[in-house]
Amino acid sequence: MGRYKPNVSEIQSLEDADRLLKEMCALETKIERIDSEGDKQIAEIKAKTAEQGKALRERVKELSASLKAYSDYNKSELFKDRKSIDRSFGSFGYRKNPPSITTAKDTVELLEKLGMSQYVRVKREVDKEALMGLDDETLATVNAVRKAKEEFFVQPKREMVNQDILAASA
Protein backbone atom coordinates (compact mmCIF):
# COMPACT_ATOMS: atom_id res chain seq x y z
CA MET A 1 0.00 0.00 0.00
CA GLY A 2 1.33 3.43 -0.94
CA ARG A 3 2.00 6.18 1.53
CA TYR A 4 -0.69 8.77 2.14
CA LYS A 5 0.32 12.33 1.39
CA PRO A 6 -2.11 14.94 2.74
CA ASN A 7 -3.23 17.80 0.53
CA VAL A 8 -1.38 20.66 2.24
CA SER A 9 -2.48 23.16 -0.41
CA GLU A 10 -6.01 22.87 1.02
CA ILE A 11 -4.95 25.01 3.99
CA GLN A 12 -3.61 28.48 3.35
CA SER A 13 -4.81 30.30 6.49
CA LEU A 14 -6.16 29.83 10.00
CA GLU A 15 -9.68 30.26 8.59
CA ASP A 16 -9.02 27.22 6.37
CA ALA A 17 -7.83 25.35 9.47
CA ASP A 18 -11.07 26.35 11.25
CA ARG A 19 -13.07 25.03 8.29
CA LEU A 20 -11.26 21.69 8.44
CA LEU A 21 -11.70 21.43 12.22
CA LYS A 22 -15.43 22.14 11.83
CA GLU A 23 -15.70 19.42 9.20
CA MET A 24 -13.82 17.01 11.49
CA CYS A 25 -16.30 17.73 14.29
CA ALA A 26 -19.24 16.98 12.03
CA LEU A 27 -17.62 13.79 10.73
CA GLU A 28 -16.76 12.54 14.23
CA THR A 29 -20.37 13.13 15.31
CA LYS A 30 -21.62 11.11 12.34
CA ILE A 31 -19.11 8.33 13.06
CA GLU A 32 -20.27 8.17 16.69
CA ARG A 33 -23.92 7.91 15.58
CA ILE A 34 -23.07 5.11 13.14
CA ASP A 35 -21.00 3.24 15.76
CA SER A 36 -23.69 3.75 18.39
CA GLU A 37 -26.38 2.40 16.08
CA GLY A 38 -24.17 -0.59 15.25
CA ASP A 39 -23.51 -1.27 18.95
CA LYS A 40 -27.25 -1.02 19.64
CA GLN A 41 -28.06 -3.48 16.85
CA ILE A 42 -25.38 -5.90 18.04
CA ALA A 43 -26.73 -5.75 21.61
CA GLU A 44 -30.27 -6.39 20.35
CA ILE A 45 -29.12 -9.36 18.25
CA LYS A 46 -27.17 -10.82 21.18
CA ALA A 47 -30.16 -10.42 23.50
CA LYS A 48 -32.48 -11.99 20.92
CA THR A 49 -30.21 -14.99 20.27
CA ALA A 50 -29.59 -15.47 23.99
CA GLU A 51 -33.33 -15.62 24.54
CA GLN A 52 -33.86 -17.95 21.57
CA GLY A 53 -31.16 -20.33 22.79
CA LYS A 54 -32.02 -20.18 26.49
CA ALA A 55 -34.22 -23.29 26.54
CA LEU A 56 -31.70 -25.22 24.45
CA ARG A 57 -28.83 -24.27 26.76
CA GLU A 58 -30.87 -25.33 29.78
CA ARG A 59 -31.61 -28.68 28.13
CA VAL A 60 -27.89 -29.21 27.40
CA LYS A 61 -27.17 -28.57 31.11
CA GLU A 62 -29.88 -31.05 32.12
CA LEU A 63 -28.53 -33.73 29.77
CA SER A 64 -24.99 -33.16 31.02
CA ALA A 65 -26.18 -33.43 34.63
CA SER A 66 -27.98 -36.69 33.80
CA LEU A 67 -24.82 -38.15 32.24
CA LYS A 68 -22.82 -37.08 35.30
CA ALA A 69 -25.32 -38.65 37.69
CA TYR A 70 -25.28 -41.89 35.66
CA SER A 71 -21.45 -41.83 35.60
CA ASP A 72 -21.17 -41.11 39.32
CA TYR A 73 -23.58 -43.94 40.21
CA ASN A 74 -21.84 -46.45 37.93
CA LYS A 75 -18.28 -45.14 38.25
CA SER A 76 -16.77 -48.32 39.66
CA GLU A 77 -17.88 -50.49 36.75
CA LEU A 78 -17.79 -47.98 33.88
CA PHE A 79 -14.42 -46.40 34.67
CA LYS A 80 -12.41 -49.15 36.38
CA ASP A 81 -9.94 -49.45 33.45
CA ARG A 82 -10.34 -46.06 31.78
CA LYS A 83 -11.15 -42.43 32.48
CA SER A 84 -13.58 -41.85 29.61
CA ILE A 85 -16.02 -43.69 27.38
CA ASP A 86 -16.23 -43.03 23.65
CA ARG A 87 -19.65 -43.51 22.08
CA SER A 88 -21.09 -42.90 18.61
CA PHE A 89 -22.23 -39.36 19.41
CA GLY A 90 -19.49 -38.26 21.78
CA SER A 91 -17.62 -39.18 24.90
CA PHE A 92 -17.94 -38.66 28.62
CA GLY A 93 -15.82 -39.38 31.64
CA TYR A 94 -13.51 -37.84 34.18
CA ARG A 95 -10.46 -35.66 33.66
CA LYS A 96 -7.84 -35.04 36.23
CA ASN A 97 -7.04 -31.34 36.31
CA PRO A 98 -3.55 -30.28 37.33
CA PRO A 99 -3.42 -29.42 41.02
CA SER A 100 -3.53 -25.77 41.98
CA ILE A 101 -2.60 -23.90 45.12
CA THR A 102 -4.88 -21.42 46.80
CA THR A 103 -3.26 -18.85 49.07
CA ALA A 104 -4.48 -16.36 51.62
CA LYS A 105 -3.53 -12.70 51.98
CA ASP A 106 -0.99 -13.49 54.69
CA THR A 107 0.74 -16.39 52.89
CA VAL A 108 3.66 -14.25 51.66
CA GLU A 109 4.20 -12.82 55.13
CA LEU A 110 4.10 -16.28 56.74
CA LEU A 111 6.54 -17.72 54.18
CA GLU A 112 9.00 -14.90 54.90
CA LYS A 113 8.62 -15.31 58.69
CA LEU A 114 9.35 -19.03 58.38
CA GLY A 115 12.48 -18.35 56.30
CA MET A 116 10.90 -19.75 53.15
CA SER A 117 11.48 -16.67 50.99
CA GLN A 118 12.58 -18.87 48.05
CA TYR A 119 8.83 -19.45 47.54
CA VAL A 120 8.14 -15.72 47.23
CA ARG A 121 8.43 -14.10 43.80
CA VAL A 122 9.86 -10.58 43.77
CA LYS A 123 9.71 -8.55 40.58
CA ARG A 124 12.58 -6.11 40.14
CA GLU A 125 12.15 -3.27 37.69
CA VAL A 126 13.36 0.25 37.06
CA ASP A 127 11.33 3.03 38.69
CA LYS A 128 11.19 5.41 35.73
CA GLU A 129 9.20 8.01 37.66
CA ALA A 130 11.93 8.22 40.29
CA LEU A 131 14.58 8.47 37.56
CA MET A 132 12.89 11.63 36.26
CA GLY A 133 14.38 13.41 39.31
CA LEU A 134 17.97 12.62 38.26
CA ASP A 135 20.05 14.91 36.06
CA ASP A 136 21.09 13.82 32.56
CA GLU A 137 24.70 13.13 33.59
CA THR A 138 23.63 10.73 36.33
CA LEU A 139 21.18 9.08 33.95
CA ALA A 140 24.02 8.52 31.48
CA THR A 141 26.08 6.71 34.15
CA VAL A 142 23.27 4.14 34.57
CA ASN A 143 22.72 3.84 30.80
CA ALA A 144 19.45 5.75 30.77
CA VAL A 145 18.37 8.71 28.65
CA ARG A 146 15.66 11.31 29.12
CA LYS A 147 13.59 11.60 25.95
CA ALA A 148 10.98 14.19 25.20
CA LYS A 149 9.17 14.35 21.91
CA GLU A 150 6.64 16.67 20.47
CA GLU A 151 3.64 15.08 18.81
CA PHE A 152 1.05 16.76 16.65
CA PHE A 153 -2.56 16.59 17.86
CA VAL A 154 -5.97 17.71 16.71
CA GLN A 155 -8.81 18.22 19.16
CA PRO A 156 -11.98 19.46 17.51
CA LYS A 157 -14.46 21.45 19.64
CA ARG A 158 -17.64 19.66 18.74
CA GLU A 159 -19.81 21.77 20.99
CA MET A 160 -19.10 24.72 18.69
CA VAL A 161 -20.39 22.78 15.68
CA ASN A 162 -23.49 21.84 17.64
CA GLN A 163 -24.08 25.53 18.42
CA ASP A 164 -23.69 26.36 14.70
CA ILE A 165 -26.20 23.62 13.80
CA LEU A 166 -28.71 24.91 16.38
CA ALA A 167 -28.24 28.49 15.19
CA ALA A 168 -28.75 27.48 11.56
CA SER A 169 -31.94 25.55 12.35
CA ALA A 170 -33.45 28.42 14.38
Secondary structure, 3 states (H helix, E strand, C coil): CCCCCCCHHHCCCHHHHHHHHHHHHHHHHHHHHHHHHHHHHHHHHHHHHHHHHHHHHHHHHHHHHHHHHHHHHCHHHHCCCCCEEEECCEEEECCCCCCCCCCCCCHHHHHHHCCCHHHCCCCCCCCHHHHCCCCHHHHHHCCCCCCCCCCCCCCCCHHHHHHHHHHHHC
